[in-house]
Each structure stands twice: as C-alpha cells, then as structure tokens.
Amino acid sequence: MNQRKTSGGATAAPVRRPGTTKRTTAAGSAASERRDHLVKLAAELFARKGFQATTVRQIADEAGILSGSLYHHFDSKETIVDEVLRTFLEDLTARYRAVLESADDARTALTEMVRIGFGTLEPHRAAITVMQNDWNYLRSLPGDRFGYLVKAEDEVERMWVEQIKHGQAEGLFRDDLDPKLTYRMIRDTIWVAVRWFRPGGRLNTTALAEHYITVLFDGLAIGDRTSHNA
C-alpha cells in the first residue's frame, strides 16, 4: 500500500492497489482447498494400506506432486493423520453434546446418538478405519501425541453410559444390564459396520441406523420375554 500527503501536509489514508486483497484471499482459499485435498487423499491411503505402511512418497505420488511439495503443507504424515482423526472426533463429540442438551429423555438421546454414529460411516469412513486398525500403534508413539484419542474415547463412553443409567433410573431400560458392557456392544456394532457397509448399496446409513434402533429397543424375539426365560 502507498501513502500520500494532503495539501496540508497530513498523511492521507493508505491507497490500496486494486485487486490486491482479492488476489490474497483467492490464493489463501486455493491453498486451503489444496491442503484439504491432500488430507483426503492421505486418509484414503491410511485406510486402505494402513498408517504404518503408508509413506510420504506414496501420498505425494497419489497427489501427483513431489515429496518435498507435500512438506510445504505438512511436516510429517503424523500431522496428516492427526488432522484426520481430530476432525472426526471433534465432529462426533460436538454432535453428541448437542443431542444431550436437547433430548427430553434417555431413549430419545440414545436413538439420536445411534443415528449420529451410523451417519459418520460415510463422511468419516477413513478416520474410523484408521482408528480401528492403527489405534495401538498411534498410542505407542513417543510424546503422547495421540493421547487425546483415549480422552475422546473416555468422554464418548461417559456420555453413553450416563444415558443408559438415566434410562434405567427412569424405568425406560432394563436395570439388569451392565451399562458399560451395553455401551461397548453398541459401539462395536456401529464402528465395525464400516468394514462391510458400502455406500450406494441396498441400505444407506439412515436406513441402517433405523434398522439397528428397531433391534436395539424392540429386540428380535416376539411375544412375552419372560415366558422364554421360564
């Protein structure tokens, strides 16, 4: 920007060169889009090949750039997977919190949380796959860089277990079931689905969630449950 003097000797407001701000904004937007594109490419490789087996060169080759160009955006592949996982976990926990703040009862809360869980299978498929396959390795890396994975897992478990306990106290759920074990069975059902669910198949994630909700709350058997236990 240039400055000019007024006739009285005072300094006038800076004169902007036409188009400077627009060009800067456009360049920043393009760089951000490029970075997001690289993260998505890397996430797919991590999911397909495994994080440990994927190299920076392979990510660069997939993107059609030199390895050195990749380092212009990220200092390591750990930084990339960090972004992939944090994005998923922040989205998931934020949605869970919103449900817990608005739900009228525990059954409503759990129903919506199931829908959220299944709803992540498409947009966060790579992140979920990486967490399943590379959890132990990431947690073993020095410096506790991925310690937030355990913290996020603990927070999510607390949310679910509390709602199950609330439902039991309210008389909505059976009180002879262990809340933590129940949660873990629900959790595993949702996340393992990423291994066999295929977008564009007979069921989309919405239909998949509704089917599971029916099984979860209405069960598989028909008739009086107590009669089968006699």
Disulfide bonds with the S-S distance in Angstrom:
none
